[in-house]
Amino acid sequence: MDTLNKLNIIEKGRNLASLCTLGVGGIAEFFAEPDSLEGVQELIKLAKGYPVYVLGGGSNVIYPDDLIHGLVISTRNINKITWHDDLSADIESGYKLPGLVKNIREKNLAGLEFAAGIPGSLGGAVSGNAGAGGHGVCELIESVLAIDSSGNFRKYNNKDFSFEYRKCSLSCENIIILSVKMKFRASRPEDEEIYQKFLSLRKNQPLNFKSAGCTFKNPEGYSAGKLLDDCGCKNLRVGGAVVSDRHANFILNTGNASSFDIMDLIKICRDKVYGITGIMLEQEIKNAEPCFIAS
Ligand SMILES: Cc1cc2nc3c(=O)[nH]c(=O)nc-3n(C[C@H](O)[C@H](O)[C@H](O)COP(=O)(O)OP(=O)(O)OC[C@H]3O[C@@H](n4cnc5c(N)ncnc54)[C@H](O)[C@@H]3O)c2cc1C
């Protein structure tokens, strides 16, 4: 604790709500935004004994409205991209996914069309295999550089981990993803149409309100949004949190929601769908949990 207190790159008592797209979240006891991979390593070594959280774009996470004991590391300033050749690059985990989609399109590369309009950082996207239309970002990974609870760098080749719909086994490894080597491909004329098609799917989403995207994963063979709609969840409300009437899988912060309003509403929706259909929806939005206790 003393070491963290002394470090001047560490902020004490940072409110996380403005860093999360839902606009809710508690106060981080300690918070830092390192701008290098070595900076992350230094922080982990100094945080010995503390829970360490990693925050990317905050577009898929809920921190409770409490004091968050430990250190929250934001990857916002770890955002370099280094091209190896025409097709592959090392991209640091704080690089924004929308920026990456734009960057590779400008280079006439393709492979990430399905990610059109997905907010957040690359690290968060890899951790949850973010994607759409049956695709996920993990498909393009060659290797991942991460750091563990002792501050040791670890490299994972793509054969060292697995991924499926909105899941990547790296998220269970107690690591922070630092950098991702991805391989793209030369674009073909039809890629533009595919990109536009994915972009147009966003029109059905309530993007003018604060949200964290889809609340629940689609159970196999079903659409979570349709199940929620069929079970009458649209417009259900707890405090300032409401289920969108446009897309039932989106919970919106109408202005003054607390994270507990949102968590309660998630539970109400899950129970309602389970009670009517017997299907237990799995949460897609992550409840904030430490990556590890620094050792
Ligand atoms: C309007 C809207 C639309 C969306 N549409 C989609 C969609 O179509 N498809 C989709 O898949 N998602 C979608 N999302 C959800 C979200 O954008 C993605 O899940 C995104 O990839 C999360 O990245 P992030 O950086 O914001 O992660 P955060 O919210 O910061 O974190 C999410 C999780 O990832 C972990 N994490 C973050 N960075 C790292 C790291 N460097 N190392 C290890 N773990 C890390 C965090 O600890 C946390 O558990 C949408 C969200 C919004 C708000």
The ligand as an SDF file (V2000), in Angstrom:
LIG
                    3D

 53 58  0  0  0  0  0  0  0  0999 V2000
  -23.2600    0.5130  -28.3840 C   0  0  0  0  0  0  0  0  0  0  0  0
  -22.4860   -0.7460  -28.1740 C   0  0  0  0  0  0  0  0  0  0  0  0
  -22.4820   -1.7260  -29.1310 C   0  0  0  0  0  0  0  0  0  0  0  0
  -21.7490   -2.9090  -28.9400 C   0  0  0  0  0  0  0  0  0  0  0  0
  -21.7730   -3.8720  -29.9160 N   0  0  0  0  0  0  0  0  0  0  0  0
  -21.0490   -5.0040  -29.7410 C   0  0  0  0  0  0  0  0  0  0  0  0
  -21.0400   -6.0280  -30.7520 C   0  0  0  0  0  0  0  0  0  0  0  0
  -21.6510   -5.9090  -31.8030 O   0  0  0  0  0  0  0  0  0  0  0  0
  -20.3030   -7.1480  -30.5240 N   0  0  0  0  0  0  0  0  0  0  0  0
  -19.6040   -7.3210  -29.3650 C   0  0  0  0  0  0  0  0  0  0  0  0
  -18.9340   -8.3680  -29.2160 O   0  0  0  0  0  0  0  0  0  0  0  0
  -19.6060   -6.3930  -28.3950 N   0  0  0  0  0  0  0  0  0  0  0  0
  -20.3060   -5.2370  -28.5450 C   0  0  0  0  0  0  0  0  0  0  0  0
  -20.3150   -4.2890  -27.5640 N   0  0  0  0  0  0  0  0  0  0  0  0
  -19.6240   -4.5490  -26.2940 C   0  0  0  0  0  0  0  0  0  0  0  0
  -18.1890   -4.0070  -26.2320 C   0  0  0  0  0  0  0  0  0  0  0  0
  -18.0180   -2.9290  -27.1090 O   0  0  0  0  0  0  0  0  0  0  0  0
  -17.1510   -5.0670  -26.5780 C   0  0  0  0  0  0  0  0  0  0  0  0
  -17.3070   -6.1780  -25.7450 O   0  0  0  0  0  0  0  0  0  0  0  0
  -15.7330   -4.5200  -26.4440 C   0  0  0  0  0  0  0  0  0  0  0  0
  -14.8560   -5.3830  -27.0990 O   0  0  0  0  0  0  0  0  0  0  0  0
  -15.2790   -4.3300  -24.9910 C   0  0  0  0  0  0  0  0  0  0  0  0
  -13.9920   -3.7040  -25.0060 O   0  0  0  0  0  0  0  0  0  0  0  0
  -13.5760   -2.6600  -23.8900 P   0  0  0  0  0  0  0  0  0  0  0  0
  -12.1870   -2.2530  -24.1460 O   0  0  0  0  0  0  0  0  0  0  0  0
  -14.5750   -1.5720  -23.8050 O   0  0  0  0  0  0  0  0  0  0  0  0
  -13.6220   -3.5830  -22.6050 O   0  0  0  0  0  0  0  0  0  0  0  0
  -13.9740   -3.1360  -21.1070 P   0  0  0  0  0  0  0  0  0  0  0  0
  -15.4260   -2.8470  -21.0130 O   0  0  0  0  0  0  0  0  0  0  0  0
  -13.0310   -2.1290  -20.6230 O   0  0  0  0  0  0  0  0  0  0  0  0
  -13.6880   -4.5170  -20.3560 O   0  0  0  0  0  0  0  0  0  0  0  0
  -14.4660   -5.6560  -20.6510 C   0  0  0  0  0  0  0  0  0  0  0  0
  -13.7710   -6.8870  -20.0490 C   0  0  0  0  0  0  0  0  0  0  0  0
  -12.5410   -7.0850  -20.7250 O   0  0  0  0  0  0  0  0  0  0  0  0
  -11.4690   -7.0990  -19.7900 C   0  0  0  0  0  0  0  0  0  0  0  0
  -10.3160   -6.4370  -20.4080 N   0  0  0  0  0  0  0  0  0  0  0  0
  -10.2770   -5.1920  -20.9630 C   0  0  0  0  0  0  0  0  0  0  0  0
   -9.0330   -4.9330  -21.4210 N   0  0  0  0  0  0  0  0  0  0  0  0
   -8.2920   -6.0220  -21.1340 C   0  0  0  0  0  0  0  0  0  0  0  0
   -6.9080   -6.3480  -21.3220 C   0  0  0  0  0  0  0  0  0  0  0  0
   -6.0560   -5.5140  -21.8890 N   0  0  0  0  0  0  0  0  0  0  0  0
   -6.4640   -7.5640  -20.8610 N   0  0  0  0  0  0  0  0  0  0  0  0
   -7.3180   -8.4340  -20.2830 C   0  0  0  0  0  0  0  0  0  0  0  0
   -8.6170   -8.1780  -20.0810 N   0  0  0  0  0  0  0  0  0  0  0  0
   -9.1040   -6.9860  -20.4990 C   0  0  0  0  0  0  0  0  0  0  0  0
  -11.9860   -6.3180  -18.5760 C   0  0  0  0  0  0  0  0  0  0  0  0
  -11.3140   -6.7000  -17.3930 O   0  0  0  0  0  0  0  0  0  0  0  0
  -13.4510   -6.7190  -18.5720 C   0  0  0  0  0  0  0  0  0  0  0  0
  -13.6310   -7.9740  -17.9540 O   0  0  0  0  0  0  0  0  0  0  0  0
  -21.0210   -3.0920  -27.7430 C   0  0  0  0  0  0  0  0  0  0  0  0
  -21.0120   -2.0830  -26.7650 C   0  0  0  0  0  0  0  0  0  0  0  0
  -21.7320   -0.9120  -26.9900 C   0  0  0  0  0  0  0  0  0  0  0  0
  -21.6960    0.1580  -25.9250 C   0  0  0  0  0  0  0  0  0  0  0  0
  1  2  1  0
  2  3  1  0
  2 52  2  0
  3  4  2  0
  4  5  1  0
  4 50  1  0
  5  6  2  0
  6  7  1  0
  6 13  1  0
  7  8  2  0
  7  9  1  0
  9 10  1  0
 10 11  2  0
 10 12  1  0
 12 13  2  0
 13 14  1  0
 14 15  1  0
 14 50  1  0
 15 16  1  0
 16 17  1  0
 16 18  1  0
 18 19  1  0
 18 20  1  0
 20 21  1  0
 20 22  1  0
 22 23  1  0
 23 24  1  0
 24 25  2  0
 24 26  1  0
 24 27  1  0
 27 28  1  0
 28 29  2  0
 28 30  1  0
 28 31  1  0
 31 32  1  0
 32 33  1  0
 33 34  1  0
 33 48  1  0
 34 35  1  0
 35 36  1  0
 35 46  1  0
 36 37  1  0
 36 45  1  0
 37 38  2  0
 38 39  1  0
 39 40  1  0
 39 45  2  0
 40 41  1  0
 40 42  2  0
 42 43  1  0
 43 44  2  0
 44 45  1  0
 46 47  1  0
 46 48  1  0
 48 49  1  0
 50 51  2  0
 51 52  1  0
 52 53  1  0
M  END
$$$$
